[in-house]
Amino acid sequence: MSEDPTTITAEFQDHDIDVVSKDPLIGRLELIADTDEVIEVALDRTNAEALLSALVQFLAQGEGEDAPNITTSTVQ
């Protein structure tokens, strides 16, 4: 039995994450595939934190007009 390593291209369409449960925290993020299919990404706290970390690392790679513009402030 062989698996077909097909890649599906999808994009985030700027929708909110649907919160399914608050305790434990569980949600769904929708992506739209290039075939117009909806792909639901299940999230829990651990997965959401990992996704957030990966996105911050991705944004840090930008240059020129796409250079990072995240600032932090300290409260005294």
PLY file of the C-alpha trace (Angstrom):
ply
format ascii 1.0
element vertex 76
property float x
property float y
property float z
element edge 75
property int vertex1
property int vertex2
end_header
0.00 0.00 0.00
1.49 3.34 -1.05
0.44 6.78 0.10
-0.06 9.66 -2.31
2.04 12.55 -0.97
-0.30 15.19 -2.42
0.17 18.71 -1.15
-2.93 20.82 -0.64
-2.41 24.56 -0.87
-4.70 26.60 1.36
-4.84 30.13 2.66
-6.12 31.87 5.73
-9.03 34.14 4.79
-8.87 36.45 7.83
-11.64 34.77 9.82
-11.84 34.47 13.55
-11.05 31.24 15.35
-14.24 29.48 16.44
-14.00 28.71 20.15
-15.56 25.30 20.76
-14.71 25.11 24.47
-13.15 27.48 26.98
-12.21 24.85 29.57
-10.31 23.09 28.13
-9.54 25.68 25.45
-10.40 24.16 22.06
-11.02 25.95 18.78
-11.18 25.66 15.01
-9.33 27.70 12.42
-10.63 27.59 8.84
-8.43 27.58 5.77
-9.67 27.66 2.17
-7.97 25.21 -0.19
-7.12 26.09 -3.78
-10.02 23.76 -4.71
-12.39 25.94 -2.59
-12.67 23.22 0.04
-12.78 24.30 3.67
-10.02 22.84 5.82
-10.60 22.95 9.56
-7.53 23.07 11.78
-8.25 21.88 15.32
-6.50 23.89 18.01
-5.93 23.40 21.68
-3.79 25.61 23.91
-0.57 23.70 23.17
-1.09 23.74 19.39
-2.14 27.40 19.39
1.00 28.40 21.32
3.18 26.40 18.90
1.44 28.04 15.92
1.90 31.49 17.45
5.60 30.81 18.01
6.04 29.60 14.42
4.24 32.68 13.06
6.42 35.05 15.10
9.54 33.28 13.79
8.16 33.56 10.23
7.45 37.28 10.59
10.95 37.89 11.95
12.37 36.75 8.59
10.90 39.72 6.70
13.13 42.32 5.04
12.54 45.72 3.46
8.83 46.58 3.42
8.16 43.24 5.16
10.65 43.88 7.97
9.36 43.08 11.46
7.52 45.94 13.12
6.62 44.26 16.40
7.53 46.40 19.37
7.48 45.63 23.05
7.12 47.97 25.96
7.92 47.64 29.60
5.69 48.89 32.36
7.49 50.51 35.26
0 1
1 2
2 3
3 4
4 5
5 6
6 7
7 8
8 9
9 10
10 11
11 12
12 13
13 14
14 15
15 16
16 17
17 18
18 19
19 20
20 21
21 22
22 23
23 24
24 25
25 26
26 27
27 28
28 29
29 30
30 31
31 32
32 33
33 34
34 35
35 36
36 37
37 38
38 39
39 40
40 41
41 42
42 43
43 44
44 45
45 46
46 47
47 48
48 49
49 50
50 51
51 52
52 53
53 54
54 55
55 56
56 57
57 58
58 59
59 60
60 61
61 62
62 63
63 64
64 65
65 66
66 67
67 68
68 69
69 70
70 71
71 72
72 73
73 74
74 75
